[in-house]
Amino acid sequence: MSSELGWYASIFGIMLFTGLGLPPVPEEAGILYAASLTAVHPEVRWPFAWLACGLGIVCADLVLFGVGWKWGPKLFEYRWVQRVLKKERRLMLESRFHEHGMKLLILARFLPPLRTGVFLIAGAARYSVPKFLIADGIYAVFGVGLFFFFGTWIVAAIDHVRTWAGHWAIYLAAVPAIGYGLYRYYRYLKARETSGAPEAPVSVAQGPAGAVPEGQPEVRPEGAPEAMAAARQLFRE
């Protein structure tokens, strides 16, 4: 019984720290770890392993939410935070949070570069705690379940091949392959997230196209011929 509790505690701990970005690896690696324990160790029961995964993720997200709630505005001034979450992207997310908060929270789970930032923004924007927990619970049940059972199937298949081949070297070949698959998955999601990012202005003084800075007249190059003709007529008079 104590060994089982140790396995469940390790699952919870790994999901908690990967959810916080410590170390900076996708939390899917922690889910795969839980799936591996379930497939290889019969004493680890899948309902409790699944529950430990979900609880670890929810607790990590609540920590980030609380940090954003308490120190959000000041936290976003640090350069290392701005490297992770650009100011333009943060302002865009904040403006949409109260209207599409649950959608953003659920979709952010599949965009690793945005995960930490979105949960911090949710806290800084004083987003509804019950809605935050509902969105997190939806992913903990369905999203974690999808990765968990798929990972269990993969590890069970690898263990079956190991039994058939009669050599543990199968695992030595499988671990790099799975690690590479996780890396490609992370790169794909990161490219997908950054491809939809809005382009930042060239400088802080430059606004969006068509915008006129306050206190300055509107400039319309297409109206220059009409303006010149009006000036000539004025001088003739």
N, C-alpha and C positions, 0 to 999 in steps of 0.2 A: 504493500500500500504506500509506503514512504517513497519508493522508487517512482511509482506512478505520479504522486504529487510533485516530485522533483521534475519529472518530464513536463507536467502541465505548467509548473512555475517557470521553467526555462522557456516554454512557448510564450507565456505571457510577457516575460522580461524581454525577449527578443522582439516581439511585436511592439512593445512599449517604446524601446529605444530606437528601432528602425522607424517607427512612426514619428519620433522627434528628430529624425535625421542623424542619429548617433549609433553607428557610423552612417555616412551618407550612401546608403544602398537602398534599392527599392524594397518596400515592405512585402512585395510578392515573394522575396527570398525567404522571409520569415514564415509566410504561409506555406511555402514549399518545404521548409524545415519541419513544420508541424505535420504536413502530409507524409513526409518521409518517416517520422516516428510512428505514425498510425499504420503505415504499410509494413514496416520492418519489425516493430515491437507489438506483439499481440496484446500486451497488458495495457497499452495506451488506447483508450476507447475514443473513437472518432467524435461522438457528441461532445465530450469534455475538451478534446483538443480543438474542435471547432469553436467551442465557447471561449476557450482561453485566447484564441486568435482574435475573436470579436471584441472581447473585453480589453485586450491590450491595445487594439486600434482605437477604441472609443476613449480609453483613458489618455492615450497620447494626444488625441484630438482635443480633449477637454483641457489638457494642460496648455496647448497652444492657444485655444480659445480664451482661457483665463489670462494668459500673458498679454494677448491682444487687448482684452477688456481693460486691463489695469495699466499697461504701458504702451498701448498701440501707437498713439500719435508721436511719442518720443522715440519709440523703437524704430519707426520708419525713417528717422533722420540719420541713422547710422549707415555708413557707406556699405558695410558688408550686407546689410539687409537690402539696400538698394541694388546691389549686384544680383541678388537672388530675385528680387521683384522690382522691376523698373517703376519709376514714379508714374509714368503715363498709364501703364497697365494697372497699377494700384488704384488710381483715380477712376479709371473706367470700371473696374470691378466694384468699387465702393458705390458708384452711382447706380449700379444695377442690382446691388445686393438685396435691398428691401423688396424689390419687385420679383427678382428671380433667384432668391437666396438658396432655396432647396435644390434647384437645378444646378446652380454653380457648385454647391457643396458635393453633390453626387458626381457631377462630371469631373470635378477636380481630382477625385480619387484615381481617375485613369490618365491624369496628366501630372507625372511626378514633379516636374519643375514648379508647378503651381500649388501643390498640396499644402506645404507649410505656409506659404503666403496667404492662401485663401482662408485658412483657419485663423490666422492672425487678424486678417481684415474683418472676418466675421465678429470676432471679439471687439475690435476697435470700433466697428460700426454699431455695437450694441444690438446685434441680431438676436432674435428670440431664442432663448435657451431650449424650450421644448421643441421648436422646429429644428434646431441644430441637432438635438438628440435623435429626432425622428429620421432626419437625413442620414445621420451616422448609423443608426440602427438598420436602415434599409440596406446600406452597403455591407454592414457587418453580417447580415443574414444572406443576402443574395450574391453580392460581389465576392466576399470572402468564401462563401460556399462554392462558387464557381471555380475559383483558383484552388481551393482546398481539395475538392473531389477530383478535379483534373490532375492535380499534382499527385494525389494518392494513386490514381490509375497509372500514371507514368512510372512512379517509383515501384509499384507492385509489378509492372511489366518488366522493369529492369531487374528486380529481384528474381523474377521467374526465369529470366535469361541467365542470371548468375547461377541459379540452382541447376539449370540444364547444362551450363558449361562447366560447372563445378569449380569455378575460380573467382576469387574476390577482385581480380583485376578488372572485371566488368565495371565495378563502381569507379575505379580510377579513370576509366574512359568516359563514364557517364557524367561525372561531376564537372569536368571542363566543358562538356557539350551543353549541359544544363546552364552553367554559368554564362556561356556565350549566348545562349538563347535569351536569358534574362537581360544581358547587356544589349542585344539587338532590340529587344522589346522596349527597353528604356529609351534607347536612341530614337526609335520610331515614334514613341509618344512625345519625346521632347521636340523632335522635328515637327510633328503635327501641331504641337502647342505654339511653337515659335512662328510657324508659317502663317498663323492667323493673327499675329500681333500687329497692332497698328504702328505705322511708321512715326517715329518721334520727330519733332521739329528740329531743324538744323541748329537753332539756338533758342534760348529761352525767350528771346524777344520776338521770335517768329511765331505767329499764330497759324491756324488752319487756313487752307486756301479760301480766298474770298473774304476773310475777316479783316476788319479795319480797326487798328489800335485806337483806344479811347483818346480823344483830344486831337486826332489827326483827320484831315479831310480825306474823302474817298477818292481814290485814283482809278480812273477808267481809261486805259490806253485806247480802247476802241472808239472812245468819244473825242479823241484829239482833233480830227479834221473839223468837226462841227465847232469845237471851241476856237480853233484858229480862225475860221471864217467869221465867227461872231466878233473876235477881237479886231480883225481888219475892218469890219463894218463900223465898229465903234470909233476907230481912229479916223475913218473917212468923215464921219459926222462931226 
